[in-house]
């Protein structure tokens, strides 16, 4: 079950490992007949328009994975690239073209946009995406719908976490959930989804006082911080479910040894590749937690699976509404 898991939390296995690879596969399998049915009726596949601006190496990898997985499922992609020097209006023109195109069902603008486009470029581009095609769920209309618990396209990473909790049979209603991180793309929508499922939710951030004590009250603890191994065992209530959203690349041997230990599989992987991924949760948390997600192989694969799911849903809903 944990074949894709390369040490880390899994190596300290006291906790049950929540496998995102396996669930992502199941989600894709469930989507396949819907993709086929849509294509049969519409005479074209569900289609995702992607904008990749600049030359961020991480973004290249994310976009490549999104295209590869879309292809494998029969979802068509239309990738537009812009150089890092392109002005904001070029990005806006592409989004407007996607908005107007009948045969484009979903629009994804890969973050980050190049700094030259301006500090508010991302907010302005998300403002421009048609809500019906907003498969990332980042537009103000999508965010507002989520606050009001109305149906809409929900940000992929938190939606993936909910799918994982449900698949694992983790009870949410009436439980105490703590979300560390308050970004618009992970922390806030995560907290809202848990709230709508009747958890009692606390949102923490960099100014939270006595973070370990607050976190240790959680039955469900979500770490979406971007700081490797910040969440140690003293943050975790015995038996709690720990969801590690963080994806941090470690390139210093010393740091790998300090977090994972000298004999760890992570260190062996580091010796081979010169870099490894680490979550926001320290591996010693797995000795206390009841269930925990690995990094990689936990939340990450579900994010793309949910993107595919949102694209199929957007295609179906646009068709029902008489578009596309
Ligand atoms: P952001 O940088 O936008 O937000 C990080 C949040 O963590 C902020 O709210 C910040 O607080 C808080 N924070 C930072 N330092 C601390 C600290 N020392 N103590 C408590 N809180 C702190 O990140 P994102 O939400 O975009 O991403 C979070 C992580 O999740 C990253 O590692 C990212 O790579 C990963 N990620 C993974 C995805 C996946 O598919 N698995 C998808 C998206 C993101 P404040 O607001 O006060 O600054």
Boltz pocket constraint, residues with backbone or C-beta under 6 A from the ligand:
constraints:
  - pocket:
      binder: B
      contacts: [[A, 157], [A, 180], [A, 181], [A, 182], [A, 183], [A, 184], [A, 185], [A, 186], [A, 187], [A, 204], [A, 205], [A, 206], [A, 207], [A, 208], [A, 211], [A, 223], [A, 224], [A, 225], [A, 226], [A, 227], [A, 230], [A, 244], [A, 245], [A, 246], [A, 247], [A, 248], [A, 299], [A, 300], [A, 301], [A, 303]]
      max_distance: 6.0
